[in-house]
């Protein structure tokens, strides 16, 4: 194992406070009457400057100071309180059915500027609506093809964002799809041939008739008590994939495309970036060196994917999806330790058990792995294959990786069926309170249980398609995100019973929940509204849903964490990040019941 240490110490950074502004404002409608449920977003006119001397990114190991953006919603009387803020700030007003208003600092004290005007233009009204409203118009009457398309083309970025719904020729779509298949999409060979013409005709028709884009999920009164902050991190070439809320109070976020780990104080906005160094012999792009050869900017040798904290000592374990290793990070010494696995491919989602063991999926070799820290030993478990040919395909993965590394488009040459045979893709993983390990296998519509004591694996078909990630509640029941079904499933191991819960979105069935997490303390499930610029909360006891819209358009989230005081953490993790409004990925904090920092 290799150790790399970063300098650290007691660093102090003070905010430069030009002025401190706090005030109550009232938002009015066109008739001069108070307007409720307006999204009011405050952002600094001059964000804090960081030292970006590391190829445009924050210098590794140096404390930086970020600038929060704060969003609140006006109450029934149109009132909104904006808390203290250092320096000057501008305000944006946003509400479905009304024109956006952006106010400069000098205009904030003028009541007339806090008035919104109704939007009447059908094109502008449609453009206000999130991706799920647009994709709901796609492939009507072709449900199986639509689910396949959303499953295979919607896991990196939204399909109905402004960037994707613009008109392209069938030839352009064909070229794009071939590139996406090289990136990892498993759209069937038949769909690859059929979709370009369908997409060309569809977006041409919808852009000519924007009135056909239906209304999105309505905003509800609960939002008046909510508060959201965003902390911009990284840039348009970053991908803030997964993260972990650490017991030390800091949040650690992995930039999958730039091999950087962000250590963030969510109360102050101060953060430090640590560059995860490549090991001798590592190639740019790792074991998939040819995959991103035409991506404009990336420093990906490891491919930071998923993170988990070890309760015993607070060390963070990171899966680098482009290598055959597990990375350990010590938040106290800022030291990275590399543990070479020696087998398997694409370390993916990672969790810890009560015995201080690290469990993770090996997505492309159809395996589960565990690292026993005490014994310094890896053990892998093979999941069953659907066919002999699938087994052979997976076993040949090392050979395929070598060809991909040479720049050969192997993934474009291989015939793909509608069931993604050849890539079963064990994805999410969870350890339940009884010590059992559970896996979601995305492409086979199954979950699996692994008994660590015996090594016995049991495969369980799911009644809905595309189980992506799963978490356990305090009762030991599993909650599973069903990606292309706009739903989640509860599985009760004791009774072997599945219960579906449709996400509360409009249009019905139009979201793609990438992941979820269970707030065991509050007995709630929080689900990524990956296609709808939102996050959904299910109260387990009452079965009641609440949807919280997020401030930026094309906010694609992949993970959920919680702070002890009840804040919900997310990251805008689109790949690439230039799909996001303002081209800016952020760490998002949502407090459903009051102010955030």
KAPE-V959644 format. One line per field, one symbol per residue. ss: DSSP state (2 for helix, 1 for strand, 0 for the rest). psi: psi as a letter, one per 20 degrees, with the letter a starting at -180 (. if undefined). burial: 1 if it has 24 or more other C-alpha atoms within 12 Angstrom, else 0. Layout:
ss=???
psi=???
burial=???
This chain:
ss=011110000000000000010011110100000100001111110000000001001000001110011111100000111100010011111100010011102220002222100100022222220022222000000022222222222000000002222000022222222222222000002222222222222222222202220000000022222011111100000001111110000011111000011111000001111110000000000222000000000000000111111000000111110000111111000011111100000011111100001111110000111111000011111100000222222220222222222000022220000000000001111110000011111222011111000000111110000011111100000111112220111111000011111100000000000001111000011111100001111110000011111000000000001100000111100000222022200111111000000
psi=qppppqqraopppqpongrppprprppqahjiqqorlpooppqqhnqpprokimkirpppjpprorpqppprpqahjjqpporqppaqqrppppppiqpqppprhiihiohhikpqqqpiphghghhhqrhhhgihiplpimgghghgghgijjihrqijrhhhjqpqrhgghgggghghhhhiqlpqhghhhhhghggghghgghhhmiiiorqapqqrhhhhiqqpqpopqaaijronfrrpoqijiqppppohijlqppopoihhjqqppppoqqqpipqpibilhigkhjphoqlohgmpfqqqpohgjjqppppoijrmrppppoigikppppopgirrqmpdqqrqrijkqopqqnhijlrqqpoohhilpqpqppqqqhrhhgghgghjghghhggghijpmghihppprijkphnhmpeqqqorhjiqpqqpogijlqrqqpohhijppppoqqirqmpfqqqqaijjqqppongjilrqqppohgikpppqopqlqpqpjjrnogrrqpnhhjlqppppmhjjlrpqppohhijpqppoqqhqqkooqiqprqrhjjqpprqokqoriihqpjkoqqppppoijaqr.
burial=000001000000000000000000111110000111111111111011010000001111111111111111111001111110111111111111111111100001000011111000000011111111111111100000111111111111111111011111000011001111111111111011001101110110011001011111111101111111111111111111111111000111111111111111111111111111111000111111111110100111111111111100011111111111111111100111111110111111111110011111111111111111100001111111110001001110100110011000111100010111111111111111010111111111111111010000000111111111111110011111111111111110100000011111111011111111111100011111111111111101000011111111111111111110011111111111111110111111111101111
